[in-house]
Amino acid sequence: MTRVAAVDCGTNSIRLLVADADPATGELIELDRRMTIVRLGQGVDRTGRFAPEALERTFAACREYAEVIRELKAERVSFVATSASRDVSNREEFVRGVKDILGVEPEVISGDQEAEFSFTGATKELAGRADLAKPFLVVDIGGGSTEFVVGEEHVRAARSVDVGCVRMTERHLVTDGVVSDPPATDRIAAIRADVEAALDLAEQSVPLTEARTLVGLAGSVTTVAGIALGLAEYDSAAIHHARIPLERVREITARLLASTHEERAAIPVLHPGRVDVIAAGALILQCVMERVGAKEVVVSEHDILDGIAWSVA
């Protein structure tokens, strides 16, 4: 057994997994898993820079995670940064801050690497399931980007595209710093157009319609699943491997797009940090399901974070 700590820093959230990994059995024994909404990508699509307050929120979460990693005595630590961290002009400030707090330099990975980690984390448990046909299409809907990965036991093709719940919200649903509640029809259509264009790009590299099982990852997908299941509070165990039909996803997306901030905030499974971005995230999921012809999405709580843990183990 190797005790590892994996940190996944995305556009909207930062997450930690500390686990004992046994490469001989393929078992990952979870000791601590937590998530903090830090909105690191706040304004990045417009300014090309990390905002000072977004960096401070992220560093505060890193300080909390550093304490957990020390207490649990992780032998190896990996910090992976994704979409928002690739092209910002003040990236060095981010790198220096993380290294000072956690003692490791963030690895700013490419979309292809992100896809590989996501596929490994999501499908390791599903590979032996007789009720799930292959190939798998793993779709990881993040804050700034969405990854598409097709494969059986290993990745066959992957593509990352620049549509995510935060990026689409900031680009189309925010006016003078305020989110449209509910958004006008033309704004919803603009998100759809961006997602469809991104799917066209993804399809150049990834045979989306060849997939027999769609596996959905990350907060937008798990939140839609929690709503579909009617949960009174967020329950990771209930959501993990839930199968949500397309018609239910359409109903929930329509409800979210027609709701106000207060109505969304009252949904029990919805994390406060996702209230403003969940409608765009749900719409991305719906567009993906319609394009690939998926009748349902298999929801996984195991994703890029688990893939990072395996890579460091």
N, C-alpha and C positions, 0 to 999 in steps of 0.2 A: 504493500500500500504506500502511495505517495500522497501527502497532504498538500493540496494546491489551492491557490486563491486566484480567481479570475475576475477581472473587472471589465465590463463592457460599457463604454461611454458613448452614447449616441446623441442625437440632436435634441431629444426631448427628455431622456432619462439616463441615469447612471445606475448600474446594477452590480452587485457583488455575489459571487458564489464561492464558498469555501467547502471543499469536499475531499474525501479520501478516494483516490482513483486506483483501481486494480486492473491494469492492462491485461492480465492473464485471464480474467473472467469477463472483462468488459463492463464491470460494475462501477458506478459512480455513487458513492454514499454521501448524501448531502448533509452538511453540518450547519450551514447558515446560508440563506439566500434572501437578499433584500434589494429593494428598488427605491430610488429617490428621484422625483421629478425635479430637474434642475434647469430645463429649457436652455441648454447651452447654445442651441442654434438660434436663439432670439435675435431677430433682425439680420442674420447672416446673409440671407438671400438678397437683401437690399443693400447692405453696407460692405459685405465681404470681410467683416471683422467680428471677433467675439466682443460682446458688450462687457464692460467692467463688472456689472452686477451679475451677469451670467457666469463669468469666470469665478466670482466669489462664491456663488451658490454651489458651483461644481467643486471648488476647493474645500468648502465646508463639508460636503458629502465625503470627499476623499479623506478628510481628517477622521470622520466617524468610521469609515471603512478600515483605515490604518489601525485603529484601536482593536477592531474585531479580528483583523489578520494577526496582530500581535498576540491577542488573548488565545486564539486557537492554534497558534504556532505553525502556521503554514510554511512549508519548506520552500515552495516555489510560488512566485507571484507573476502574473501577466496582466498588463493593462493595455487593452485594445480600444482605440478610438476610431469611430466610423465617420459617416457622411460629412457632418458639419466641420470636422477637423482637417479635411483634405486640402482645402484651397484658401483658408483664411490668411490674411496678411499678418496677423499677430499670433501665428501658431506657436512661435518660440516661447512666448509668455505662458501659454497653456502648458507646453512641454516642461518648462522649468518649474512651474508651480506643482505639477503632479510629481515630478521627480523629487522635489524637496520634501513633499509630504509622505509619499509611499516608497521612495527609494528605488523606484524603477522608472525607466523612461517609457512614455506611452508609445506603443507601436501603432502608427496611423496606417491602417490597412487599406488595400484597394478593394473595390467592389467585388472582384473575383475572389479574393481571400475571405471577405465577409460572407460571400455565398457558400464557400467551402465549409467554414465553421458552422454556419446555420444548418446546412444539410446534415452534417455529422451529428450535431446536437439533436436535431429534430427526428431523424430516422433511425438512430441506433436501436431504439426500443421497438420500432415498428417493423423492422426488416423481416422478422419471423412470423408476422401476423398473416394467417391464411385468408382472413376476410378483407384484406386490403391489397388490391391489385397493383402491380408495378408496370411502368415506372412511376415514381413519386414526382410530383411537382411541389417543391417547397417554396412558399411565398412569404417573405419576411417584410412586413409593412412597417417601416420605421418612421422617424420624424422627418428626415430629410430625403431619404431614398427608399426604394423597394428593390429587394433582391429576388430573382427568379432562378431556381436551380432544378434541373431535371436529372434524375439518375435512378439507378437500382440500388446496388450496394455502395457504389461510388458515384461521384459527380460525372455526368456525361456532358452537360452544357450549363453555363451560368451567365447571367447578365444583371448588372445593377443599373437602375434608371433613377433619375432625379425627380421622383414624385414621392412625397411622404405626407403624413397628416399635418405636421407643422408647416412645411413648405407650401402646401396647397392652401392651408388656412391663411397664412400671412400674405400669400400672393393674391388670393381671390376673395377672402371673406373679411379682410380688415380694412377699415377706412378711418384715417386719422387716429390710428391706434386702438380703435374699437371694433370688436367682432360683430358682424351683421347677425342680428337675432330676430327672427330667422332670416337666412339669406334669400335674396331675390333669385328668381328663376334663371336669369342670365348668368349669375355668378356660379350657380350649380352647374350650368351648362359649360362654363369655362373650365371648371375642375374636370368635368367629364372629358372635355376636349384634350386637356393636358394628359390625363391618364390614358386615353385611347392612343395618343401620339407616343407615349412612353411604351405602351404595349406593342405598338408597331415596331419600335426599336428593339424591344426585348425579343420579339419573334424573329428578328434577323439572326439571332444567335441561339435561341432556345426554342425547341419544338413544343410550344405550349400545349397544343391540342393533342399531342401524343400521350400525355400523362393520363393515368388511370385513377390516381388518388391525389387529391389536392390537400396539402398540409399547410395550415396557416399559422404564422408565428407573430409574436410581439403584441404590444398593449392594445392596439386597435382591434385586433382579431379576438384576443382573449376577453376584452370588454364586451364586444358584440355577443360572444358566447355566453358570458355571464348574464347579459340582459335576456338572451334567448331562453336560457334555463330558468329565468325568473328567480335568481338567487337573492336572498335578503341581505347578503354581504358577499364580498369577494371570497371565493373558495377555490383555491388553486387545484385541489384534488378533484373537485367536481368538474372543473373546466378542462383539465388535462385529458386529452383524447375524446372530448365530446365531439359529436358529429352534428353540425348545424346545416339544415337544408337551405338551398338558395332562396326559396320563397320567404323563409323566416328572416334571412339577411336583408332581403328587399324591404320587408315590413319595418324592420328596425331602422334601416337607413332612412326610409321615408319619415319615420317618426322623429329621428334625431334632426333631420334637415328642416323639419317644420316646427321645432321646439325653440324655446327661449333659453337663455343661460340658466335661469332659475329652474326651469323644468328639467333640464339636463342634470343640473347639480343635485336634484332630488332623487336621481336614480341611484339605488343603494350600492351597486357594484362599481360605479363610476368614480375613479380616483379624481380628487379635486384638480389635479394638474392636467387632466385630460378633458375637462369639461368643454373647453373652447375648441379642441382639435378633433374630438371623436367623430363628429359628423363627416368631416373630410376623410378620416380614416375608414369609416364604414362604407363610404361611397367608393373609395379605392378598392376595397374588398369586393363589393358588388360588381364593379366593372371587370375585375379580374375573373371572377367566377363566370360571368356572362361570356367573356371572351374565350375562355378555355372550355366552356361547355360543362362545367362541374355542377352536378346536382346537389353536392354537399361539400363542406369543408371539414376536415379533421383538424381539430385545434390542438396545438402542442404548447405546453408550458416549458418544454425543453427546447432550447434554441441555440443561438450563437454563443451564449454564456457557457453552456455545456460543451459546445465544440471547442471553445477557448480552453476550458479546463482540461479536455482530453489532449489538446495540442501541447500544453505545458507539462502534462504528466508524462 
